[in-house]
Amino acid sequence: MSETTPTDALTLDQLRVFLAVVDAGGFSAASRALRRAQSAVSYAIANLERQLGVSLFERSGRKPTTTAAGQALASEARAVVDRVDRLKARARGIASGVEPRVGIAVDVLFPLPALVRGLGEFSARFPTVALELRTEVLGAVAQLVADGVCSVGIAGPLPKWPDGIERRPLTRIPMAWVASKDHPLARLRGAIPTEAAREHVQIVLADRSRLTEGHDLGVLSSHTWRVLDLAAKHALLRAGLGWGGMPLHSVAEDLARKRLVRLRLVELDGDAHAAPLFSVHRVAEPPGPAARWLIERLATGCVGK
């Protein structure tokens, strides 16, 4: 039989008492915070010091002060307590059916401020759930869900959805056709005919998946520049290198400052339209409580952008 060392008897409660004294700045204040007798707090600290073989507090003054050893060990003790708390919280979540991980793919059209707010609230509500976020365009969102890389997604419309995917309407994103104020199309008065729009480069988002192959949604021009992210498209439009559709929330400031202007296109619903977004998941693997909460929160949070 192996010989038991003194530190084997160290308990989580002792570490909590130690941290309470450090945070409260004294034994009496810690005893009030813990609702324990001061003698019980003092005994716990003295016992911990014996087990660790160091003095955690200097008691010669009017109030005990943390020693250098106590300061160094306090951060270690806090890390241990935090890890145990996370372990217990995760175990409770698993026991109650909350999934340990959520992978979510979100179309770049979804408003970023609403996404950040929603994820912040998700973190506070499900602190033990690991989150993996991917932002994509067009069919790539649905493909990530179909392939099992992400458990849920927020995807735009597709001409054909992958097999085994269930989708539900989530929200609609107001869109606008825009170009730089110096672009030739911006100088035209009234509705812009299709022939005129086709003469100029249209900047469009490229799909990493093949789900939109052969289907150019909202593409008029035979001259296209294809980019893989919305920020690049935005920069090219502002530089006057083409025209294209953008989420209204992304270009609102540019429109207000006249850096971009709205285009009225005869064939594409005038100067405005709305892009529908859908929540998607695999039929065989419905989202768990945490993923469902996140999707619902993002849907409501998107209303105010």
Backbone torsions as a table, in degrees:
resi	resn	phi	psi	omega
1	MET	NA	134.7	-179.6
2	SER	-73.5	152.1	-177.9
3	GLU	-82.7	133.6	-178.5
4	THR	-80.6	130.7	177.9
5	THR	-91.4	158.6	-177.8
6	PRO	-58.8	-34.1	-176.3
7	THR	-72.6	-11.4	179.4
8	ASP	-65.1	-22.2	-177.3
9	ALA	-88.7	0.6	179.9
10	LEU	-61.8	134.2	-175.0
11	THR	-118.7	159.9	176.7
12	LEU	-64.5	-35.0	178.9
13	ASP	-62.2	-39.3	177.7
14	GLN	-61.6	-40.5	179.1
15	LEU	-66.3	-38.2	178.3
16	ARG	-65.0	-40.8	177.9
17	VAL	-64.1	-44.0	178.3
18	PHE	-56.7	-47.9	-179.3
19	LEU	-67.8	-33.8	177.6
20	ALA	-62.9	-40.8	178.4
21	VAL	-66.5	-43.1	178.9
22	VAL	-61.0	-47.6	-176.3
23	ASP	-70.5	-36.7	-177.5
24	ALA	-81.7	-19.9	179.0
25	GLY	83.0	15.4	178.1
26	GLY	173.2	165.0	-177.4
27	PHE	-71.8	-42.0	-177.2
28	SER	-67.9	-42.0	178.6
29	ALA	-64.9	-38.0	178.0
30	ALA	-66.3	-38.4	-179.8
31	SER	-64.2	-35.7	177.2
32	ARG	-69.5	-41.6	-179.9
33	ALA	-64.7	-37.1	-178.7
34	LEU	-87.6	-10.5	-176.6
35	ARG	58.2	47.7	176.5
36	ARG	-129.2	159.9	176.1
37	ALA	-66.0	146.1	-179.4
38	GLN	-62.3	-33.9	178.8
39	SER	-63.0	-34.9	178.7
40	ALA	-69.3	-37.6	176.8
41	VAL	-65.5	-46.6	179.6
42	SER	-60.3	-41.0	-179.8
43	TYR	-64.9	-42.2	-179.6
44	ALA	-63.2	-40.9	-179.7
45	ILE	-68.8	-43.5	179.6
46	ALA	-61.9	-40.4	179.0
47	ASN	-65.7	-40.1	178.5
48	LEU	-64.7	-40.7	178.8
49	GLU	-63.0	-39.7	177.9
50	ARG	-64.4	-41.2	-179.1
51	GLN	-68.5	-36.9	-179.0
52	LEU	-84.9	-21.1	179.3
53	GLY	78.2	21.3	178.3
54	VAL	-139.1	158.2	174.5
55	SER	-89.8	124.8	-178.4
56	LEU	-89.8	-26.9	-177.8
57	PHE	-133.3	145.1	172.9
58	GLU	-95.0	120.3	-171.6
59	ARG	-107.3	10.2	-175.2
60	SER	-76.2	-24.7	-178.3
61	GLY	-86.5	-172.2	179.7
62	ARG	-65.7	-38.5	177.5
63	LYS	-124.4	141.8	179.0
64	PRO	-65.4	139.9	177.3
65	THR	-119.0	149.1	-178.9
66	THR	-72.9	130.8	176.5
67	THR	-75.1	170.8	177.2
68	ALA	-60.1	-40.3	177.6
69	ALA	-65.0	-39.5	179.0
70	GLY	-64.3	-39.8	178.5
71	GLN	-64.7	-41.8	-179.7
72	ALA	-66.3	-41.0	-176.8
73	LEU	-79.3	-19.5	179.9
74	ALA	-62.6	-41.3	179.6
75	SER	-66.1	-37.0	177.3
76	GLU	-66.2	-43.4	-180.0
77	ALA	-63.3	-39.6	-179.6
78	ARG	-65.3	-38.9	178.6
79	ALA	-64.2	-40.0	178.9
80	VAL	-64.5	-46.6	-178.8
81	VAL	-63.3	-42.7	179.8
82	ASP	-62.9	-41.6	-179.2
83	ARG	-66.2	-39.7	178.3
84	VAL	-66.3	-40.7	178.3
85	ASP	-62.7	-41.0	177.9
86	ARG	-65.9	-38.2	178.2
87	LEU	-61.6	-45.3	-179.1
88	LYS	-67.3	-39.7	179.7
89	ALA	-65.9	-41.2	179.0
90	ARG	-65.3	-39.6	178.6
91	ALA	-62.7	-41.3	177.8
92	ARG	-63.8	-40.1	179.7
93	GLY	-64.1	-43.7	179.1
94	ILE	-63.7	-42.0	-179.8
95	ALA	-64.0	-30.0	-178.9
96	SER	-91.2	0.2	177.3
97	GLY	97.9	-0.4	178.0
98	VAL	-73.3	129.0	-177.0
99	GLU	-70.1	146.0	-178.7
100	PRO	-74.8	-18.6	-177.3
101	ARG	-144.0	142.4	174.0
102	VAL	-127.3	123.1	172.4
103	GLY	-107.4	125.6	-176.9
104	ILE	-131.0	134.0	174.5
105	ALA	-109.6	132.2	-174.6
106	VAL	-127.2	130.6	176.3
107	ASP	-63.7	141.8	-177.4
108	VAL	-64.9	-14.1	177.4
109	LEU	-71.4	-20.8	-178.4
110	PHE	-66.4	134.9	-176.6
111	PRO	-60.0	124.4	-177.5
112	LEU	-62.3	-42.8	178.5
113	PRO	-58.9	-40.4	178.5
114	ALA	-66.4	-35.9	177.9
115	LEU	-66.1	-44.6	-179.6
116	VAL	-63.6	-43.5	178.8
117	ARG	-61.2	-46.4	-178.7
118	GLY	-61.8	-41.0	180.0
119	LEU	-69.8	-33.2	176.0
120	GLY	-63.4	-42.9	178.3
121	GLU	-69.6	-34.6	176.4
122	PHE	-62.8	-42.8	-180.0
123	SER	-61.3	-39.2	179.9
124	ALA	-71.5	-35.3	-176.7
125	ARG	-82.1	-34.7	-178.9
126	PHE	-125.8	67.8	-173.3
127	PRO	-64.3	-20.7	-177.2
128	THR	-97.0	-3.9	-178.0
129	VAL	-86.6	121.1	176.2
130	ALA	-71.8	136.8	-176.9
131	LEU	-120.2	135.1	171.9
132	GLU	-123.6	117.7	-177.2
133	LEU	-108.9	132.6	173.5
134	ARG	-129.3	133.2	175.3
135	THR	-107.6	133.1	-175.2
136	GLU	-145.3	178.0	179.1
137	VAL	-124.7	152.7	172.9
138	LEU	49.9	-128.6	-172.7
139	GLY	-73.5	-13.1	-176.9
140	ALA	-62.7	-30.8	178.6
141	VAL	-64.7	-52.0	-179.6
142	ALA	-62.9	-34.2	-179.7
143	GLN	-66.5	-39.4	177.9
144	LEU	-62.2	-38.6	178.3
145	VAL	-71.3	-44.5	-179.3
146	ALA	-61.7	-34.8	-179.2
147	ASP	-81.7	-4.5	179.4
148	GLY	82.2	6.5	177.7
149	VAL	-69.5	-39.5	177.3
150	CYS	-122.4	146.2	-178.6
151	SER	-82.6	-29.1	179.6
152	VAL	-140.2	162.6	178.2
153	GLY	-152.2	160.9	170.8
154	ILE	-119.4	107.5	-169.2
155	ALA	-121.5	153.6	174.6
156	GLY	-83.8	179.6	-177.8
157	PRO	-68.6	147.4	178.2
158	LEU	-131.7	147.7	175.7
159	PRO	-67.5	-28.8	178.7
160	LYS	-148.8	127.2	-178.6
161	TRP	-93.1	150.1	177.4
162	PRO	-62.3	151.9	176.4
163	ASP	-63.3	145.7	175.5
164	GLY	79.6	12.8	-179.4
165	ILE	-106.5	131.3	173.1
166	GLU	-105.1	135.4	-178.9
167	ARG	-130.3	148.7	177.8
168	ARG	-137.8	139.6	178.1
169	PRO	-57.6	134.4	-177.3
170	LEU	-112.9	-54.1	-178.6
171	THR	-164.8	175.6	175.9
172	ARG	-127.2	134.0	-177.0
173	ILE	-104.2	116.3	176.8
174	PRO	-60.5	133.4	-178.1
175	MET	-120.3	163.1	176.8
176	ALA	-145.8	141.8	172.2
177	TRP	-85.9	126.5	-172.8
178	VAL	-137.5	161.6	172.0
179	ALA	-154.8	163.8	175.2
180	SER	-60.6	151.0	-179.2
181	LYS	-62.5	-19.5	-179.9
182	ASP	-96.1	0.8	-179.1
183	HIS	-71.6	144.7	-179.7
184	PRO	-55.0	-36.7	-179.4
185	LEU	-67.2	-26.7	-179.0
186	ALA	-71.5	-17.4	-178.4
187	ARG	-88.6	-9.7	-179.1
188	LEU	-78.5	141.8	179.2
189	ARG	-96.1	144.5	178.1
190	GLY	76.6	-165.8	-178.5
191	ALA	-71.7	138.1	-176.3
192	ILE	-89.2	121.7	179.6
193	PRO	-68.9	156.1	-177.7
194	THR	-58.5	-39.3	-178.3
195	GLU	-59.6	-39.7	-179.8
196	ALA	-69.1	-41.1	-179.8
197	ALA	-64.5	-34.3	-177.5
198	ARG	-70.3	-17.6	-178.4
199	GLU	-77.6	-11.9	-173.4
200	HIS	-120.4	153.0	-179.8
201	VAL	-60.3	128.4	173.1
202	GLN	-105.3	127.9	-179.3
203	ILE	-94.8	122.1	-174.4
204	VAL	-130.6	160.5	177.4
205	LEU	-83.1	137.5	178.6
206	ALA	-94.7	145.0	-177.2
207	ASP	-99.0	124.5	177.2
208	ARG	-71.4	-23.7	179.8
209	SER	-91.8	178.4	176.8
210	ARG	-105.3	12.9	-174.5
211	LEU	-71.9	-20.2	177.1
212	THR	-110.4	13.3	-178.9
213	GLU	-59.1	127.1	-178.9
214	GLY	84.4	0.7	179.9
215	HIS	-129.5	102.6	176.9
216	ASP	-94.8	98.1	-177.0
217	LEU	-74.8	121.9	177.4
218	GLY	70.2	19.3	180.0
219	VAL	-101.3	121.7	179.1
220	LEU	-103.8	-42.6	-172.1
221	SER	-78.2	147.2	172.7
222	SER	-84.2	-8.8	176.0
223	HIS	-105.0	106.0	-176.6
224	THR	-126.3	145.2	166.1
225	TRP	-111.5	127.8	-177.0
226	ARG	-110.3	128.7	-179.2
227	VAL	-124.7	159.5	-173.9
228	LEU	-101.7	-1.4	176.9
229	ASP	-146.1	156.6	-173.5
230	LEU	-70.1	-34.2	-178.9
231	ALA	-63.6	-40.5	178.1
232	ALA	-65.1	-41.8	178.3
233	LYS	-61.4	-43.5	179.7
234	HIS	-59.6	-45.3	-178.1
235	ALA	-65.1	-40.4	179.7
236	LEU	-66.6	-38.3	178.0
237	LEU	-64.8	-43.6	179.7
238	ARG	-65.4	-29.3	179.6
239	ALA	-79.3	-3.8	178.1
240	GLY	79.2	21.1	-176.5
241	LEU	-89.8	2.5	178.2
242	GLY	171.2	-176.3	176.0
243	TRP	-125.5	162.2	179.9
244	GLY	177.7	177.2	179.7
245	GLY	-93.3	140.9	178.7
246	MET	-138.7	150.8	171.7
247	PRO	-59.8	134.4	-176.5
248	LEU	-59.1	-35.6	-179.1
249	HIS	-66.5	-24.3	-179.0
250	SER	-79.9	-24.0	-175.1
251	VAL	-117.2	8.6	-176.7
252	ALA	-58.0	-44.1	-179.5
253	GLU	-68.3	-38.9	177.5
254	ASP	-62.4	-39.2	178.4
255	LEU	-67.5	-40.5	-179.9
256	ALA	-65.0	-35.9	-178.9
257	ARG	-91.6	5.0	177.1
258	LYS	65.9	20.6	174.6
259	ARG	-75.5	-31.0	173.5
260	LEU	-124.8	155.6	175.6
261	VAL	-128.3	153.2	178.7
262	ARG	-82.7	142.1	178.6
263	LEU	-107.6	137.6	174.0
264	ARG	-99.7	111.1	-177.0
265	LEU	-107.5	124.9	-176.7
266	VAL	-57.8	-44.0	-173.0
267	GLU	-84.3	-15.4	-174.8
268	LEU	-117.7	52.8	172.2
269	ASP	59.1	42.5	175.1
270	GLY	71.6	-131.0	-176.3
271	ASP	-106.0	2.4	-176.5
272	ALA	-151.6	153.2	173.3
273	HIS	-160.2	178.0	-179.8
274	ALA	-130.9	135.3	179.5
275	ALA	-97.6	121.8	178.0
276	PRO	-75.4	143.3	173.7
277	LEU	-120.1	146.0	-176.8
278	PHE	-125.3	145.7	167.7
279	SER	-85.8	136.5	-176.4
280	VAL	-132.3	147.2	173.6
281	HIS	-156.8	165.6	177.9
282	ARG	-75.5	136.3	-179.7
283	VAL	-60.0	-39.2	-177.0
284	ALA	-74.5	-15.1	-178.4
285	GLU	-135.6	78.7	178.0
286	PRO	-60.2	148.9	-179.8
287	PRO	-64.0	146.6	177.2
288	GLY	-78.8	-175.9	-176.3
289	PRO	-57.7	-42.8	-177.7
290	ALA	-67.2	-45.1	179.9
291	ALA	-65.3	-40.0	178.4
292	ARG	-62.8	-43.6	-179.8
293	TRP	-61.4	-42.9	-177.4
294	LEU	-63.9	-45.1	179.7
295	ILE	-61.9	-44.6	-179.7
296	GLU	-63.9	-39.2	-179.3
297	ARG	-67.4	-41.0	178.8
298	LEU	-66.2	-34.5	178.2
299	ALA	-64.6	-45.1	179.6
300	THR	-73.3	-35.4	-178.6
301	GLY	-71.1	-21.9	-178.5
302	CYS	-72.8	-21.7	-175.7
303	VAL	-61.3	-42.6	-179.6
304	GLY	-89.9	-3.7	-178.6
305	LYS	60.5	NA	NA
